[in-house]
Amino acid sequence: MKYGLIAALALLAGTAVQAQTAPSDAAPAKPVKEKRICRAEEDTSSIVAKRICHTKAEWSAIDGAQENSVDTAALQRSNQRR
């Protein structure tokens, strides 16, 4: 009976230690790093293309800005012809 009591106390002590260490095991995870997408951009003054890398969100913003500037230039040209 003495050994049963000691075993029960050891089991409870082990459970208490696990309960205390559990929150430190659940440390905040590192943020997921976005994958970078690289494109080759040709420069008219060079034979070698430049390699430019951005995330998907950055490329979407760049492409959107370029589309807007092309649309604006087309509107300006059509207004000048009138």
C-alpha positions as CSV (number, residue, x, y, z in Angstrom):
1,M,0.0,0.0,0.0
2,K,2.9,2.3,0.7
3,Y,4.2,1.8,-2.8
4,G,0.8,2.4,-4.3
5,L,0.6,5.7,-2.6
6,I,4.0,6.7,-3.7
7,A,3.2,5.7,-7.3
8,A,0.0,7.7,-7.2
9,L,1.8,10.8,-5.9
10,A,4.5,10.5,-8.5
11,L,1.9,10.2,-11.2
12,L,0.1,13.3,-10.0
13,A,3.3,15.2,-9.7
14,G,4.2,14.2,-13.3
15,T,0.8,15.4,-14.5
16,A,1.2,18.7,-12.7
17,V,4.6,19.3,-14.3
18,Q,3.1,18.5,-17.7
19,A,0.3,21.0,-17.1
20,Q,2.8,23.7,-16.2
21,T,5.0,23.1,-19.3
22,A,2.1,22.8,-21.8
23,P,1.6,26.6,-22.3
24,S,5.3,27.1,-23.2
25,D,5.1,24.4,-25.8
26,A,2.3,26.3,-27.5
27,A,4.5,29.3,-28.4
28,P,3.2,31.5,-31.2
29,A,4.0,30.1,-34.6
30,K,6.1,32.0,-37.0
31,P,4.2,33.8,-39.7
32,V,4.2,32.0,-43.0
33,K,6.6,33.6,-45.4
34,E,5.0,34.3,-48.8
35,K,6.6,32.6,-51.8
36,R,8.4,35.0,-54.1
37,I,7.7,35.0,-57.8
38,C,10.5,36.1,-60.2
39,R,10.0,37.6,-63.6
40,A,12.6,38.5,-66.2
41,E,12.3,42.1,-67.3
42,E,13.9,43.1,-70.5
43,D,15.7,46.4,-70.8
44,T,16.1,47.9,-74.2
45,S,19.6,49.1,-73.4
46,S,20.9,45.7,-72.5
47,I,21.0,42.2,-73.9
48,V,20.6,40.5,-70.5
49,A,17.2,40.6,-68.8
50,K,16.9,41.7,-65.2
51,R,15.4,39.2,-62.7
52,I,12.8,40.9,-60.5
53,C,11.2,39.1,-57.6
54,H,8.0,40.0,-55.6
55,T,5.2,38.2,-53.8
56,K,1.9,37.5,-55.5
57,A,0.2,40.4,-53.8
58,E,3.0,42.8,-54.8
59,W,2.8,41.6,-58.5
60,S,-1.0,42.1,-58.5
61,A,-0.5,45.7,-57.3
62,I,2.3,46.4,-59.8
63,D,0.2,44.9,-62.7
64,G,-2.9,46.9,-61.6
65,A,-0.9,50.1,-61.5
66,Q,0.5,49.4,-65.0
67,E,-2.9,48.7,-66.4
68,N,-4.2,52.0,-64.9
69,S,-1.3,54.0,-66.5
70,V,-1.9,52.4,-69.9
71,D,-5.6,53.2,-69.7
72,T,-4.9,56.8,-68.7
73,A,-2.4,57.2,-71.5
74,A,-4.9,55.8,-74.0
75,L,-7.6,58.2,-72.8
76,Q,-5.2,61.1,-73.1
77,R,-4.3,60.2,-76.6
78,S,-7.9,59.8,-77.7
79,N,-8.8,63.2,-76.1
80,Q,-5.9,64.9,-78.1
81,R,-7.2,63.5,-81.4
82,R,-10.6,65.1,-81.0
